[in-house]
């Protein structure tokens, strides 16, 4: 007997943080592709390699973490939700720093 698994998507802090991570992961992927296309001829091969690794890894981590938080975030106890929130803030801070530095360098 096959039956569909029950999916519980509640509206709590963890699921909202998951939706924000999914949206930011997609935004960051698009931004990094455009930024890499504009500055590819000025970058060395080592820097291009790091940008490509960052282009692959960071959006995948954000999307997977966001999906997990949306569907399973209601199960986390408050300590784990706070830990996810701190990691989320760290990733957002470093990503925004990267976006701002690249935008300022491009406009010079």
Biopython code that builds the backbone (N, CA, C, O; Angstrom):
import numpy as np
from Bio.PDB.StructureBuilder import StructureBuilder

atoms = [
    (1, "UNK", "N", (0.822, -1.166, 0.000)),
    (1, "UNK", "CA", (0.000, 0.000, 0.000)),
    (1, "UNK", "C", (0.879, 1.247, 0.000)),
    (1, "UNK", "O", (1.662, 1.492, 0.918)),
    (2, "UNK", "N", (0.719, 2.002, -1.041)),
    (2, "UNK", "CA", (1.479, 3.244, -1.155)),
    (2, "UNK", "C", (0.594, 4.424, -0.778)),
    (2, "UNK", "O", (-0.586, 4.470, -1.126)),
    (3, "UNK", "N", (1.171, 5.360, -0.072)),
    (3, "UNK", "CA", (0.450, 6.585, 0.250)),
    (3, "UNK", "C", (1.457, 7.732, 0.303)),
    (3, "UNK", "O", (2.651, 7.530, 0.520)),
    (4, "UNK", "N", (0.946, 8.917, 0.103)),
    (4, "UNK", "CA", (1.814, 10.084, 0.084)),
    (4, "UNK", "C", (2.209, 10.466, 1.504)),
    (4, "UNK", "O", (1.409, 10.376, 2.436)),
    (5, "UNK", "N", (3.438, 10.885, 1.644)),
    (5, "UNK", "CA", (3.912, 11.325, 2.953)),
    (5, "UNK", "C", (3.260, 12.663, 3.289)),
    (5, "UNK", "O", (3.025, 13.505, 2.423)),
    (6, "UNK", "N", (2.987, 12.820, 4.545)),
    (6, "UNK", "CA", (2.380, 14.071, 4.983)),
    (6, "UNK", "C", (3.443, 15.167, 4.992)),
    (6, "UNK", "O", (4.506, 15.004, 5.590)),
    (7, "UNK", "N", (3.155, 16.259, 4.339)),
    (7, "UNK", "CA", (4.069, 17.390, 4.293)),
    (7, "UNK", "C", (3.496, 18.476, 5.174)),
    (7, "UNK", "O", (2.364, 18.918, 4.980)),
    (8, "UNK", "N", (4.282, 18.902, 6.142)),
    (8, "UNK", "CA", (3.823, 19.906, 7.083)),
    (8, "UNK", "C", (4.659, 21.167, 6.881)),
    (8, "UNK", "O", (5.813, 21.226, 7.305)),
    (9, "UNK", "N", (4.086, 22.154, 6.244)),
    (9, "UNK", "CA", (4.756, 23.437, 6.053)),
    (9, "UNK", "C", (4.024, 24.441, 6.920)),
    (9, "UNK", "O", (2.962, 24.943, 6.553)),
    (10, "UNK", "N", (4.595, 24.723, 8.054)),
    (10, "UNK", "CA", (3.997, 25.700, 8.948)),
    (10, "UNK", "C", (4.640, 27.057, 8.753)),
    (10, "UNK", "O", (5.700, 27.175, 8.139)),
    (11, "UNK", "N", (3.999, 28.060, 9.272)),
    (11, "UNK", "CA", (4.576, 29.401, 9.207)),
    (11, "UNK", "C", (5.225, 29.671, 10.553)),
    (11, "UNK", "O", (4.566, 30.041, 11.525)),
    (12, "UNK", "N", (6.535, 29.475, 10.580)),
    (12, "UNK", "CA", (7.315, 29.781, 11.764)),
    (12, "UNK", "C", (8.614, 30.455, 11.329)),
    (12, "UNK", "O", (8.840, 30.681, 10.140)),
    (13, "UNK", "N", (9.444, 30.767, 12.283)),
    (13, "UNK", "CA", (10.682, 31.487, 11.979)),
    (13, "UNK", "C", (11.581, 30.657, 11.067)),
    (13, "UNK", "O", (12.191, 31.200, 10.146)),
    (14, "UNK", "N", (11.670, 29.361, 11.308)),
    (14, "UNK", "CA", (12.555, 28.513, 10.506)),
    (14, "UNK", "C", (12.082, 28.430, 9.058)),
    (14, "UNK", "O", (12.903, 28.493, 8.142)),
    (15, "UNK", "N", (10.789, 28.290, 8.834)),
    (15, "UNK", "CA", (10.313, 28.194, 7.454)),
    (15, "UNK", "C", (10.440, 29.528, 6.729)),
    (15, "UNK", "O", (10.742, 29.554, 5.536)),
    (16, "UNK", "N", (10.212, 30.636, 7.433)),
    (16, "UNK", "CA", (10.417, 31.949, 6.806)),
    (16, "UNK", "C", (11.882, 32.160, 6.451)),
    (16, "UNK", "O", (12.195, 32.697, 5.389)),
    (17, "UNK", "N", (12.779, 31.739, 7.337)),
    (17, "UNK", "CA", (14.201, 31.832, 7.048)),
    (17, "UNK", "C", (14.568, 30.936, 5.863)),
    (17, "UNK", "O", (15.445, 31.281, 5.071)),
    (18, "UNK", "N", (13.908, 29.801, 5.742)),
    (18, "UNK", "CA", (14.132, 28.919, 4.600)),
    (18, "UNK", "C", (13.707, 29.560, 3.289)),
    (18, "UNK", "O", (14.415, 29.459, 2.287)),
    (19, "UNK", "N", (12.542, 30.226, 3.292)),
    (19, "UNK", "CA", (12.096, 30.921, 2.080)),
    (19, "UNK", "C", (13.070, 32.040, 1.703)),
    (19, "UNK", "O", (13.367, 32.235, 0.524)),
    (20, "UNK", "N", (13.562, 32.768, 2.693)),
    (20, "UNK", "CA", (14.528, 33.840, 2.422)),
    (20, "UNK", "C", (15.818, 33.261, 1.862)),
    (20, "UNK", "O", (16.413, 33.844, 0.955)),
    (21, "UNK", "N", (16.261, 32.116, 2.390)),
    (21, "UNK", "CA", (17.476, 31.495, 1.868)),
    (21, "UNK", "C", (17.297, 31.041, 0.428)),
    (21, "UNK", "O", (18.216, 31.179, -0.379)),
    (22, "UNK", "N", (16.144, 30.508, 0.097)),
    (22, "UNK", "CA", (15.900, 30.073, -1.281)),
    (22, "UNK", "C", (15.915, 31.269, -2.225)),
    (22, "UNK", "O", (16.547, 31.222, -3.280)),
    (23, "UNK", "N", (15.229, 32.327, -1.854)),
    (23, "UNK", "CA", (15.184, 33.528, -2.699)),
    (23, "UNK", "C", (16.574, 34.139, -2.833)),
    (23, "UNK", "O", (16.983, 34.502, -3.936)),
    (24, "UNK", "N", (17.309, 34.259, -1.723)),
    (24, "UNK", "CA", (18.637, 34.853, -1.785)),
    (24, "UNK", "C", (19.607, 33.965, -2.555)),
    (24, "UNK", "O", (20.482, 34.476, -3.254)),
    (25, "UNK", "N", (19.469, 32.650, -2.442)),
    (25, "UNK", "CA", (20.329, 31.744, -3.203)),
    (25, "UNK", "C", (20.149, 31.915, -4.700)),
    (25, "UNK", "O", (21.125, 31.919, -5.450)),
    (26, "UNK", "N", (18.910, 32.055, -5.138)),
    (26, "UNK", "CA", (18.651, 32.274, -6.567)),
    (26, "UNK", "C", (19.151, 33.646, -7.012)),
    (26, "UNK", "O", (19.739, 33.776, -8.086)),
    (27, "UNK", "N", (18.918, 34.675, -6.184)),
    (27, "UNK", "CA", (19.404, 36.019, -6.502)),
    (27, "UNK", "C", (20.926, 36.045, -6.594)),
    (27, "UNK", "O", (21.487, 36.647, -7.509)),
    (28, "UNK", "N", (21.584, 35.399, -5.653)),
    (28, "UNK", "CA", (23.048, 35.398, -5.638)),
    (28, "UNK", "C", (23.608, 34.640, -6.836)),
    (28, "UNK", "O", (24.636, 35.034, -7.387)),
    (29, "UNK", "N", (22.952, 33.563, -7.243)),
    (29, "UNK", "CA", (23.382, 32.813, -8.420)),
    (29, "UNK", "C", (23.330, 33.692, -9.667)),
    (29, "UNK", "O", (24.286, 33.731, -10.441)),
    (30, "UNK", "N", (22.221, 34.392, -9.860)),
    (30, "UNK", "CA", (22.074, 35.269, -11.023)),
    (30, "UNK", "C", (23.089, 36.411, -10.969)),
    (30, "UNK", "O", (23.719, 36.732, -11.977)),
    (31, "UNK", "N", (23.249, 37.026, -9.787)),
    (31, "UNK", "CA", (24.191, 38.128, -9.661)),
    (31, "UNK", "C", (25.608, 37.678, -9.968)),
    (31, "UNK", "O", (26.335, 38.372, -10.679)),
    (32, "UNK", "N", (26.009, 36.535, -9.446)),
    (32, "UNK", "CA", (27.383, 36.086, -9.646)),
    (32, "UNK", "C", (27.646, 35.707, -11.101)),
    (32, "UNK", "O", (28.759, 35.894, -11.592)),
    (33, "UNK", "N", (26.649, 35.184, -11.791)),
    (33, "UNK", "CA", (26.822, 34.869, -13.213)),
    (33, "UNK", "C", (27.032, 36.159, -14.007)),
    (33, "UNK", "O", (27.940, 36.231, -14.834)),
    (34, "UNK", "N", (26.195, 37.187, -13.763)),
    (34, "UNK", "CA", (26.370, 38.453, -14.471)),
    (34, "UNK", "C", (27.695, 39.121, -14.123)),
    (34, "UNK", "O", (28.360, 39.679, -14.995)),
    (35, "UNK", "N", (28.074, 39.065, -12.860)),
    (35, "UNK", "CA", (29.321, 39.688, -12.435)),
    (35, "UNK", "C", (30.508, 38.977, -13.059)),
    (35, "UNK", "O", (31.472, 39.627, -13.463)),
    (36, "UNK", "N", (30.455, 37.660, -13.145)),
    (36, "UNK", "CA", (31.553, 36.907, -13.731)),
    (36, "UNK", "C", (31.638, 37.125, -15.236)),
    (36, "UNK", "O", (32.733, 37.133, -15.798)),
    (37, "UNK", "N", (30.499, 37.301, -15.893)),
    (37, "UNK", "CA", (30.529, 37.576, -17.332)),
    (37, "UNK", "C", (31.142, 38.940, -17.625)),
    (37, "UNK", "O", (31.835, 39.101, -18.630)),
    (38, "UNK", "N", (30.898, 39.922, -16.764)),
    (38, "UNK", "CA", (31.412, 41.264, -17.009)),
    (38, "UNK", "C", (32.904, 41.393, -16.707)),
    (38, "UNK", "O", (33.607, 42.151, -17.376)),
    (39, "UNK", "N", (33.386, 40.665, -15.713)),
    (39, "UNK", "CA", (34.780, 40.842, -15.296)),
    (39, "UNK", "C", (35.660, 39.649, -15.623)),
    (39, "UNK", "O", (36.769, 39.557, -15.097)),
    (40, "UNK", "N", (35.218, 38.749, -16.456)),
    (40, "UNK", "CA", (35.982, 37.522, -16.717)),
    (40, "UNK", "C", (37.312, 37.804, -17.406)),
    (40, "UNK", "O", (38.293, 37.108, -17.144)),
    (41, "UNK", "N", (37.371, 38.794, -18.269)),
    (41, "UNK", "CA", (38.612, 39.051, -19.001)),
    (41, "UNK", "C", (39.656, 39.766, -18.145)),
    (41, "UNK", "O", (40.839, 39.754, -18.486)),
    (42, "UNK", "N", (39.244, 40.387, -17.044)),
    (42, "UNK", "CA", (40.190, 41.089, -16.182)),
    (42, "UNK", "C", (40.715, 40.243, -15.038)),
    (42, "UNK", "O", (41.647, 40.664, -14.353)),
    (43, "UNK", "N", (40.151, 39.066, -14.807)),
    (43, "UNK", "CA", (40.535, 38.239, -13.669)),
    (43, "UNK", "C", (41.567, 37.207, -14.068)),
    (43, "UNK", "O", (41.592, 36.738, -15.206)),
    (44, "UNK", "N", (42.423, 36.856, -13.111)),
    (44, "UNK", "CA", (43.390, 35.789, -13.369)),
    (44, "UNK", "C", (42.676, 34.438, -13.304)),
    (44, "UNK", "O", (41.531, 34.356, -12.858)),
    (45, "UNK", "N", (43.347, 33.396, -13.744)),
    (45, "UNK", "CA", (42.711, 32.080, -13.791)),
    (45, "UNK", "C", (42.424, 31.540, -12.390)),
    (45, "UNK", "O", (41.426, 30.845, -12.195)),
    (46, "UNK", "N", (43.276, 31.845, -11.416)),
    (46, "UNK", "CA", (43.039, 31.390, -10.051)),
    (46, "UNK", "C", (41.795, 32.048, -9.451)),
    (46, "UNK", "O", (40.994, 31.387, -8.791)),
    (47, "UNK", "N", (41.643, 33.340, -9.684)),
    (47, "UNK", "CA", (40.479, 34.059, -9.181)),
    (47, "UNK", "C", (39.214, 33.566, -9.876)),
    (47, "UNK", "O", (38.177, 33.412, -9.231)),
    (48, "UNK", "N", (39.287, 33.317, -11.183)),
    (48, "UNK", "CA", (38.139, 32.765, -11.903)),
    (48, "UNK", "C", (37.737, 31.413, -11.337)),
    (48, "UNK", "O", (36.550, 31.113, -11.211)),
    (49, "UNK", "N", (38.731, 30.597, -10.995)),
    (49, "UNK", "CA", (38.448, 29.287, -10.426)),
    (49, "UNK", "C", (37.707, 29.412, -9.100)),
    (49, "UNK", "O", (36.740, 28.692, -8.854)),
    (50, "UNK", "N", (38.164, 30.334, -8.242)),
    (50, "UNK", "CA", (37.481, 30.539, -6.971)),
    (50, "UNK", "C", (36.063, 31.068, -7.173)),
    (50, "UNK", "O", (35.148, 30.662, -6.457)),
    (51, "UNK", "N", (35.871, 31.958, -8.126)),
    (51, "UNK", "CA", (34.524, 32.452, -8.396)),
    (51, "UNK", "C", (33.609, 31.349, -8.923)),
    (51, "UNK", "O", (32.431, 31.298, -8.570)),
    (52, "UNK", "N", (34.139, 30.479, -9.752)),
    (52, "UNK", "CA", (33.324, 29.385, -10.276)),
    (52, "UNK", "C", (32.956, 28.409, -9.163)),
    (52, "UNK", "O", (31.828, 27.919, -9.113)),
    (53, "UNK", "N", (33.903, 28.126, -8.270)),
    (53, "UNK", "CA", (33.598, 27.267, -7.121)),
    (53, "UNK", "C", (32.544, 27.932, -6.245)),
    (53, "UNK", "O", (31.611, 27.275, -5.784)),
    (54, "UNK", "N", (32.690, 29.231, -6.016)),
    (54, "UNK", "CA", (31.705, 29.969, -5.225)),
    (54, "UNK", "C", (30.356, 29.985, -5.942)),
    (54, "UNK", "O", (29.314, 29.906, -5.292)),
    (55, "UNK", "N", (30.363, 30.084, -7.254)),
    (55, "UNK", "CA", (29.132, 30.082, -8.038)),
    (55, "UNK", "C", (28.403, 28.754, -7.922)),
    (55, "UNK", "O", (27.173, 28.719, -7.941)),
    (56, "UNK", "N", (29.136, 27.678, -7.805)),
    (56, "UNK", "CA", (28.520, 26.356, -7.716)),
    (56, "UNK", "C", (28.098, 26.034, -6.284)),
    (56, "UNK", "O", (26.986, 25.556, -6.059)),
    (57, "UNK", "N", (28.972, 26.292, -5.322)),
    (57, "UNK", "CA", (28.768, 25.804, -3.962)),
    (57, "UNK", "C", (27.766, 26.630, -3.170)),
    (57, "UNK", "O", (26.834, 26.068, -2.594)),
    (58, "UNK", "N", (27.929, 27.931, -3.126)),
    (58, "UNK", "CA", (27.117, 28.754, -2.236)),
    (58, "UNK", "C", (25.619, 28.720, -2.570)),
    (58, "UNK", "O", (24.817, 28.526, -1.656)),
    (59, "UNK", "N", (25.203, 28.896, -3.824)),
    (59, "UNK", "CA", (23.758, 28.794, -4.090)),
    (59, "UNK", "C", (23.187, 27.404, -3.809)),
    (59, "UNK", "O", (22.044, 27.286, -3.367)),
    (60, "UNK", "N", (23.966, 26.354, -4.059)),
    (60, "UNK", "CA", (23.481, 25.008, -3.770)),
    (60, "UNK", "C", (23.264, 24.841, -2.272)),
    (60, "UNK", "O", (22.244, 24.298, -1.847)),
    (61, "UNK", "N", (24.223, 25.309, -1.466)),
    (61, "UNK", "CA", (24.065, 25.221, -0.011)),
    (61, "UNK", "C", (22.870, 26.026, 0.467)),
    (61, "UNK", "O", (22.106, 25.564, 1.315)),
    (62, "UNK", "N", (22.703, 27.233, -0.073)),
    (62, "UNK", "CA", (21.573, 28.055, 0.341)),
    (62, "UNK", "C", (20.244, 27.425, -0.054)),
    (62, "UNK", "O", (19.300, 27.419, 0.737)),
    (63, "UNK", "N", (20.166, 26.899, -1.262)),
    (63, "UNK", "CA", (18.916, 26.277, -1.711)),
    (63, "UNK", "C", (18.593, 25.020, -0.904)),
    (63, "UNK", "O", (17.453, 24.831, -0.481)),
    (64, "UNK", "N", (19.587, 24.163, -0.689)),
    (64, "UNK", "CA", (19.335, 22.951, 0.084)),
    (64, "UNK", "C", (18.966, 23.268, 1.529)),
    (64, "UNK", "O", (18.040, 22.676, 2.084)),
    (65, "UNK", "N", (19.682, 24.187, 2.125)),
    (65, "UNK", "CA", (19.373, 24.563, 3.502)),
    (65, "UNK", "C", (17.992, 25.200, 3.596)),
    (65, "UNK", "O", (17.250, 24.937, 4.542)),
    (66, "UNK", "N", (17.644, 26.031, 2.625)),
    (66, "UNK", "CA", (16.326, 26.648, 2.620)),
    (66, "UNK", "C", (15.212, 25.632, 2.462)),
    (66, "UNK", "O", (14.190, 25.721, 3.143)),
    (67, "UNK", "N", (15.397, 24.664, 1.570)),
    (67, "UNK", "CA", (14.379, 23.634, 1.376)),
    (67, "UNK", "C", (14.214, 22.786, 2.631)),
    (67, "UNK", "O", (13.094, 22.448, 3.014)),
    (68, "UNK", "N", (15.328, 22.444, 3.268)),
    (68, "UNK", "CA", (15.252, 21.672, 4.506)),
    (68, "UNK", "C", (14.532, 22.460, 5.583)),
    (68, "UNK", "O", (13.706, 21.902, 6.306)),
    (69, "UNK", "N", (14.829, 23.754, 5.705)),
    (69, "UNK", "CA", (14.167, 24.551, 6.728)),
    (69, "UNK", "C", (12.678, 24.737, 6.437)),
    (69, "UNK", "O", (11.872, 24.786, 7.367)),
    (70, "UNK", "N", (12.308, 24.838, 5.178)),
    (70, "UNK", "CA", (10.889, 25.009, 4.854)),
    (70, "UNK", "C", (10.104, 23.752, 5.230)),
    (70, "UNK", "O", (9.032, 23.839, 5.828)),
    (71, "UNK", "N", (10.641, 22.589, 4.877)),
    (71, "UNK", "CA", (9.879, 21.368, 5.102)),
    (71, "UNK", "C", (10.099, 20.738, 6.470)),
    (71, "UNK", "O", (9.198, 20.069, 6.975)),
    (72, "UNK", "N", (11.259, 20.925, 7.087)),
    (72, "UNK", "CA", (11.547, 20.269, 8.352)),
    (72, "UNK", "C", (11.884, 21.251, 9.478)),
    (72, "UNK", "O", (12.265, 20.817, 10.566)),
    (73, "UNK", "N", (11.757, 22.543, 9.251)),
    (73, "UNK", "CA", (12.121, 23.532, 10.257)),
    (73, "UNK", "C", (11.246, 23.508, 11.490)),
    (73, "UNK", "O", (11.686, 23.903, 12.569)),
    (74, "UNK", "N", (10.026, 23.055, 11.348)),
    (74, "UNK", "CA", (9.125, 23.010, 12.493)),
    (74, "UNK", "C", (9.566, 21.974, 13.517)),
    (74, "UNK", "O", (9.121, 22.011, 14.664)),
    (75, "UNK", "N", (10.437, 21.048, 13.118)),
    (75, "UNK", "CA", (10.914, 20.016, 14.032)),
    (75, "UNK", "C", (12.100, 20.470, 14.881)),
    (75, "UNK", "O", (12.393, 19.860, 15.909)),
    (76, "UNK", "N", (12.768, 21.514, 14.467)),
    (76, "UNK", "CA", (13.978, 21.940, 15.161)),
    (76, "UNK", "C", (13.643, 22.577, 16.503)),
    (76, "UNK", "O", (12.670, 23.321, 16.631)),
    (77, "UNK", "N", (14.460, 22.275, 17.487)),
    (77, "UNK", "CA", (14.275, 22.936, 18.771)),
    (77, "UNK", "C", (14.865, 24.345, 18.679)),
    (77, "UNK", "O", (15.598, 24.639, 17.734)),
    (78, "UNK", "N", (14.564, 25.210, 19.627)),
    (78, "UNK", "CA", (14.988, 26.618, 19.527)),
    (78, "UNK", "C", (16.493, 26.827, 19.425)),
    (78, "UNK", "O", (16.935, 27.776, 18.778)),
    (79, "UNK", "N", (17.283, 25.968, 20.043)),
    (79, "UNK", "CA", (18.735, 26.125, 19.969)),
    (79, "UNK", "C", (19.226, 25.888, 18.536)),
    (79, "UNK", "O", (20.069, 26.635, 18.039)),
    (80, "UNK", "N", (18.707, 24.863, 17.878)),
    (80, "UNK", "CA", (19.104, 24.598, 16.493)),
    (80, "UNK", "C", (18.579, 25.674, 15.545)),
    (80, "UNK", "O", (19.248, 26.023, 14.573)),
    (81, "UNK", "N", (17.400, 26.194, 15.818)),
    (81, "UNK", "CA", (16.895, 27.292, 14.990)),
    (81, "UNK", "C", (17.770, 28.522, 15.146)),
    (81, "UNK", "O", (18.027, 29.219, 14.164)),
    (82, "UNK", "N", (18.234, 28.806, 16.355)),
    (82, "UNK", "CA", (19.123, 29.945, 16.574)),
    (82, "UNK", "C", (20.462, 29.728, 15.872)),
    (82, "UNK", "O", (21.027, 30.666, 15.310)),
    (83, "UNK", "N", (20.967, 28.506, 15.903)),
    (83, "UNK", "CA", (22.211, 28.189, 15.200)),
    (83, "UNK", "C", (22.037, 28.377, 13.698)),
    (83, "UNK", "O", (22.926, 28.924, 13.045)),
    (84, "UNK", "N", (20.929, 27.942, 13.142)),
    (84, "UNK", "CA", (20.664, 28.147, 11.721)),
    (84, "UNK", "C", (20.541, 29.629, 11.396)),
    (84, "UNK", "O", (20.985, 30.074, 10.337)),
    (85, "UNK", "N", (19.947, 30.388, 12.293)),
    (85, "UNK", "CA", (19.822, 31.825, 12.099)),
    (85, "UNK", "C", (21.189, 32.499, 12.081)),
    (85, "UNK", "O", (21.430, 33.379, 11.254)),
    (86, "UNK", "N", (22.089, 32.101, 12.982)),
    (86, "UNK", "CA", (23.438, 32.685, 13.006)),
    (86, "UNK", "C", (24.223, 32.333, 11.749)),
    (86, "UNK", "O", (24.915, 33.187, 11.194)),
    (87, "UNK", "N", (24.125, 31.094, 11.297)),
    (87, "UNK", "CA", (24.790, 30.717, 10.050)),
    (87, "UNK", "C", (24.199, 31.454, 8.857)),
    (87, "UNK", "O", (24.921, 31.848, 7.941)),
    (88, "UNK", "N", (22.889, 31.639, 8.872)),
    (88, "UNK", "CA", (22.213, 32.382, 7.813)),
    (88, "UNK", "C", (22.714, 33.828, 7.774)),
    (88, "UNK", "O", (22.988, 34.361, 6.699)),
    (89, "UNK", "N", (22.833, 34.459, 8.941)),
    (89, "UNK", "CA", (23.350, 35.833, 8.990)),
    (89, "UNK", "C", (24.784, 35.910, 8.489)),
    (89, "UNK", "O", (25.143, 36.863, 7.797)),
    (90, "UNK", "N", (25.609, 34.927, 8.824)),
    (90, "UNK", "CA", (26.993, 34.915, 8.363)),
    (90, "UNK", "C", (27.073, 34.795, 6.843)),
    (90, "UNK", "O", (27.843, 35.512, 6.204)),
    (91, "UNK", "N", (26.294, 33.905, 6.271)),
    (91, "UNK", "CA", (26.303, 33.733, 4.812)),
    (91, "UNK", "C", (25.789, 34.993, 4.119)),
    (91, "UNK", "O", (26.354, 35.415, 3.109)),
    (92, "UNK", "N", (24.736, 35.593, 4.643)),
    (92, "UNK", "CA", (24.187, 36.812, 4.049)),
    (92, "UNK", "C", (25.205, 37.950, 4.156)),
    (92, "UNK", "O", (25.390, 38.704, 3.200)),
    (93, "UNK", "N", (25.859, 38.079, 5.296)),
    (93, "UNK", "CA", (26.858, 39.130, 5.469)),
    (93, "UNK", "C", (28.008, 38.983, 4.483)),
    (93, "UNK", "O", (28.404, 39.957, 3.843)),
    (94, "UNK", "N", (28.543, 37.784, 4.357)),
    (94, "UNK", "CA", (29.661, 37.580, 3.436)),
    (94, "UNK", "C", (29.230, 37.740, 1.977)),
    (94, "UNK", "O", (29.997, 38.244, 1.156)),
    (95, "UNK", "N", (28.023, 37.317, 1.656)),
    (95, "UNK", "CA", (27.529, 37.470, 0.287)),
    (95, "UNK", "C", (27.298, 38.938, -0.052)),
    (95, "UNK", "O", (27.664, 39.387, -1.139)),
    (96, "UNK", "N", (26.695, 39.691, 0.866)),
    (96, "UNK", "CA", (26.480, 41.116, 0.615)),
    (96, "UNK", "C", (27.802, 41.869, 0.517)),
    (96, "UNK", "O", (27.931, 42.796, -0.283)),
    (97, "UNK", "N", (28.784, 41.474, 1.327)),
    (97, "UNK", "CA", (30.112, 42.080, 1.225)),
    (97, "UNK", "C", (30.708, 41.820, -0.162)),
    (97, "UNK", "O", (31.284, 42.717, -0.777)),
    (98, "UNK", "N", (30.564, 40.598, -0.640)),
    (98, "UNK", "CA", (31.055, 40.253, -1.966)),
    (98, "UNK", "C", (30.333, 41.050, -3.044)),
    (98, "UNK", "O", (30.969, 41.537, -3.979)),
    (99, "UNK", "N", (29.032, 41.188, -2.930)),
    (99, "UNK", "CA", (28.254, 41.946, -3.912)),
    (99, "UNK", "C", (28.658, 43.411, -3.902)),
    (99, "UNK", "O", (28.864, 44.001, -4.962)),
    (100, "UNK", "N", (28.773, 44.006, -2.723)),
    (100, "UNK", "CA", (29.122, 45.425, -2.638)),
    (100, "UNK", "C", (30.539, 45.699, -3.120)),
    (100, "UNK", "O", (30.767, 46.687, -3.818)),
    (101, "UNK", "N", (31.488, 44.854, -2.765)),
    (101, "UNK", "CA", (32.872, 45.062, -3.206)),
    (101, "UNK", "C", (32.965, 44.937, -4.723)),
    (101, "UNK", "O", (33.644, 45.739, -5.365)),
    (102, "UNK", "N", (32.291, 43.943, -5.307)),
    (102, "UNK", "CA", (32.343, 43.780, -6.758)),
    (102, "UNK", "C", (31.632, 44.922, -7.478)),
    (102, "UNK", "O", (32.069, 45.336, -8.552)),
    (103, "UNK", "N", (30.556, 45.432, -6.912)),
    (103, "UNK", "CA", (29.852, 46.549, -7.533)),
    (103, "UNK", "C", (30.693, 47.825, -7.483)),
    (103, "UNK", "O", (30.745, 48.568, -8.463)),
    (104, "UNK", "N", (31.342, 48.083, -6.366)),
    (104, "UNK", "CA", (32.197, 49.278, -6.244)),
    (104, "UNK", "C", (33.399, 49.174, -7.170)),
    (104, "UNK", "O", (33.762, 50.155, -7.819)),
    (105, "UNK", "N", (34.028, 47.992, -7.244)),
    (105, "UNK", "CA", (35.182, 47.819, -8.133)),
    (105, "UNK", "C", (34.792, 47.937, -9.600)),
    (105, "UNK", "O", (35.572, 48.433, -10.413)),
    (106, "UNK", "N", (33.599, 47.488, -9.938)),
    (106, "UNK", "CA", (33.151, 47.565, -11.340)),
    (106, "UNK", "C", (32.863, 49.016, -11.751)),
    (106, "UNK", "O", (33.099, 49.392, -12.899)),
    (107, "UNK", "N", (32.356, 49.826, -10.822)),
    (107, "UNK", "CA", (32.011, 51.202, -11.142)),
    (107, "UNK", "C", (33.205, 52.137, -11.170)),
    (107, "UNK", "O", (33.070, 53.293, -11.570)),
    (108, "UNK", "N", (34.354, 51.669, -10.760)),
    (108, "UNK", "CA", (35.541, 52.538, -10.813)),
    (108, "UNK", "C", (36.084, 52.667, -12.195)),
    (108, "UNK", "O", (37.078, 53.362, -12.406)),
]
sb = StructureBuilder()
sb.init_structure("model")
sb.init_model(0)
sb.init_chain("A")
sb.init_seg("    ")
for serial, (resi, resn, name, xyz) in enumerate(atoms, 1):
    if name == "N":
        sb.init_residue(resn, " ", resi, " ")
    sb.init_atom(name, np.array(xyz, "f"), 0.0, 1.0, " ", f" {name:<3s}", serial, name[0])
structure = sb.get_structure()
